[in-house]
Structures are given as structure tokens and as C-alpha cells.
């Protein structure tokens, strides 16, 4: 995918692509004297723009005529947080990977939450916008999330969420050896007065929930399971996993006390959606946490 160098502007060197391919492939072919690791570090350090938008996705699709800007300093605005990693950002949305131990949004006084951290970042980078919550992950669930940067984009995402998001998967370590390689759990989920979600095989006035599961690995003590959501109800995976006799490890609400990783062993590792404004397919995947994998060596 050969290109011609266009111009230097400020801290960026700009290029124009002349045939389609992926961003990492293009960078490896066309940025002279840079190793694969250095190029990946530049991507992760938010030093690459496509069509003026910061991109960190290795497999971001490039089309002929697109402008790619490469930071001369290798990094753009440094964003450092032990709880959040920015995976993708443009003028409408921001995709992040959330660590455990932080809420998606404020709850009560001075609670540590993703929205506040992102609002501080957006203010520091003078973007004149705030982060708008469109879906949530529990405090102790890690993984991928989308935030909107304006009320219009937030509404587009909320009003058409089930059509916009076409694939969302989690990975979990569950207690026990799952015998079936795959299956589906269906039930109605309803909260009691103590806000504990309970499950019923018949309509109990709650919300109908469907979870598909697929076993990735197993030992006699644990199973590594991929969950694909058809519906997104509160605590859905945790309740359904407990329903079938294999609770998520580290789950103090619905679990059995088994906690090999000293955390809730649930991670939102895949998020695929149509961009709410440009309608482009956006696909993000994060590695399965190392602590999960080590149980299956």
C-alpha cells in the first residue's frame, strides 16, 4: 500500500493513502526506520490520526484518499489513569477500557467514576464537551465501554442501542468444570427490595433476558467462558451463570466464595457497533486478562 508524503504541519507529518488496507499494515510499510514495537507504542500513545481523528485501533480500515497524520513526538496529549485506557476517540464518541474498582458514573458523594475522569481529560484537552453515559459496567467488571461527547450522540446511541451494537461479548472465569461446550440461558430478571436480582423461568413481571455461552477452556476446578448478550439486563451474566450452577468467580453477590484472582472475574472484551453518526463499522477487542489465562496453563 504505497503512499506519497503530503506535508508537515505542526507536530505531525501527513500522508495520503492510495489503496485500502489496515492502519498497522500501512504504518509498518510506510514509516521508515521504525520497529513494530515503536509503531504500536505510537498508536497506543495516541500519536496517530486518521482524517484528523485520533485512532489507536491496529486494524482500523484505511481507504484510498484518506489522510494519515503521524506525530513527530510519538505521543499526543498524554492521558494517564490507573483505571482507564482510551482505546478510540473522535469528535462524537470515546471508547475506553475500564479497570476494576471504578464506577461507570457517579453514585453518591465523591465516588470515583469514569465520567468524572473523562470530563477532566476533555477539559484539559480543551474539547468543550463532556462525557455522556450510554451504558454501564459494574464497579468490579473490567472492559470496553462507549461514552458520547454530546447529547445528540448520546440520544442516538440510547434510542437505537440494540441495532447500533451488533456484537458484545464478555469473558469470565466461573467456578467448576462446565461440561457442555455451549448453550443458552433464558429467564426473567427482577430486583427485590434489597436490589438483588433474582431469576425466574416464567414471567415474574421482570425483564426477559437471554445469554449465550461458549466454553473457551476448562480445568477440573474452573472454566473460561465467553458470554454473548442478546439482552443487556442488570447483573445478567452473573445471575445466569449462577442459575446454571457455575457462578462467576469473585462474585460476592451471586457467587459461592470461590475467588482465585482476588477480583470479580468478568471482563467485557469485545464491542462491535455501527458508529452512531458516520455509520461505519467499529470493532474493538481487548486481550483476556492475564490473571484469567494463568488459571488454565
ABEGO torsion letter per residue (X at the ends): XBBBBABBBEABBBBBBABBEBAAAAAAAABBGBBAAAAAAAAAAGABBBGGBBBABAABBBBBGBBBBBBAAGBBBBBBBAABBBABBBAABBBBBBBBGBBABBBEBGBBBAAAAAAAAAAAAGAGBBBBBABBBBAABBEBBBBBABAAAAAAAAAAAAAABABBBBBBBBBEBBABABEBBBBBBBBBAAGBBBBBABBAGBBBBBBBBBBABBBAABBBBBBBBABBBBGAAAAAAAAAGBBBBGBAAABAGBBAAGBBBBBBABBBBBBAAAGBBBBBBBBBBAAAAAAAX
